Amino acid sequence: MQRIRSRPQFQAVMAGALVAKTPHFALHRLALPSPDEGRALFPVADTWLGVMLPKRWARRAVTRNTIRRQIYEVSRVAGSALPQAALVVRLRSEFSRKQFVSATSDALKAAVRAELTQLMGRVAVKAAPAEAAPC
């Protein structure tokens, strides 16, 4: 899995389709160009992942870092189930500071992980069922 780092890469993916949403996250996807078309932005045919966590929705840096780590961990676990495409996970609303008083807590991590697992599950590539062998 590759990480999206440059502004042009983020802009290209954000211009792509919004493929899944949860109460706090949105997932944008851009299909990678075929080998014939050239690959200026995404040189490797792999899953590319970027994270956008605006300060507007997560004021404290420790919270943003916690959420970012959870995103990368859930995507690492999903690994081969994710399509070969460029994906950007975007935080689209804040986690309630009344419900999650601590900037980083086990409850916050569990809530983030649950939503991210749901989000990644919506775009996961389903494995083809194995053909039954004749008896």
N, C-alpha and C positions, 0 to 999 in steps of 0.2 A: 504494500500500500504506500502510495506517495502522498506527500502533503502539498497542498496548494499554498504558495507563499507570495506570489506577485499580484499586484493590483490588476493587471490585464487578465490573469487567470480568474480572479474573483469576479471581475466584471463580466466575463464571458459566461461563467456559470450562473450568475445572478440574472442574466438576460435569458437563460434557459427556463425550462418549465419548473413550476412548483409542483412536486410530485406527492408530498405528504405533509400533513400538519398534525400537531398535537396541541394541547392548550398552551404550552410554553415554547415549542420549537416548530420550525418550518424547514423542510428539506428541498433544496433546489438541485436539479440534475441537468447535466449537459452530456449528450452522447459524444464519445470521442470520435474524431475523424478517422476514416479508413486509412490504411497504410498508403494507398495511392494518392491521397489528397495532401499529404505532407502534415507534419505535426509541429507547428511552430510553438504553440502554447503548452501542449501536453506531449512531450517527445516520447514517452514510454507508454505502451499499451498496458495499463494497469488501472486499479481503482485509485482515484485521486480524491483526497478529502480536505476540505477547508472548514474553518470554524469562524463564525462571526458572533461576537458577544458584545453588543453595544453597552457603553456605560449607562445609558438611559435605563436599561433593564436590569443591570447588575452593577450597582454603584461601587461595591467594595472589590478591590483587586483579588483578594483571597477567595471571594465567591466566584469571580470569573475564572480564576485558575482552577478551582475545584470542578466547575462545570466543564471546562476545557479538558481536563484530565479524564473525566467521566466519558466525554464524547469519544476521545481517542481510544479509551479502553473498550467501550462497547463496540466500536467499529473494528478494533483488533480481534475481539472475540467473534464477531460476525464474519470477519475475514473473507473466506472464499465464497460466502453466500452473497456478498455484495457484487453488483454488476461492474463490469469494466467501463466506468464512466467517471465523470468529474462530479463530485457531490459537495455541496456546502450546507452545513447545519447552521441555522441562524436562530438565535434566541429572539423570540417575538413578543414576550411579555415577562414581567418579573415574577419571581417566586415571592410570595407574601412574607414580609419581614415579621408579621405578627405570628404566622405559623412557624417560620424558620427563624428564630431569634438569633441564633449563632450564624456567623458568616460562613462557617463550614461545619457541618454536623453530619452524623450518620443518617439522620432523617432526611436531610437535604440531598445527600448523595444517593440514598435509596429512591427518592422521588424522581431525581434526574435520571437515574439508571432505568427506572421503570418506563418513563416516557421515551427515552432514547431506544430502548429495546423494542418498544412498540413502533417507533418511527423507522428504525432500520429493518424491522420485519416486513414493513409494507413495500420496501424496494428490494428485498432479498430475492435473489434468483433461485427459483425452485429447482431442486435437483430432479433430473429425469428419472422416473421410476424404472427400476431394473426389470428387464424382460424376464418372464418366468421361463426357466429352463425346462425342456421337455423331459418327462419322466421315463 
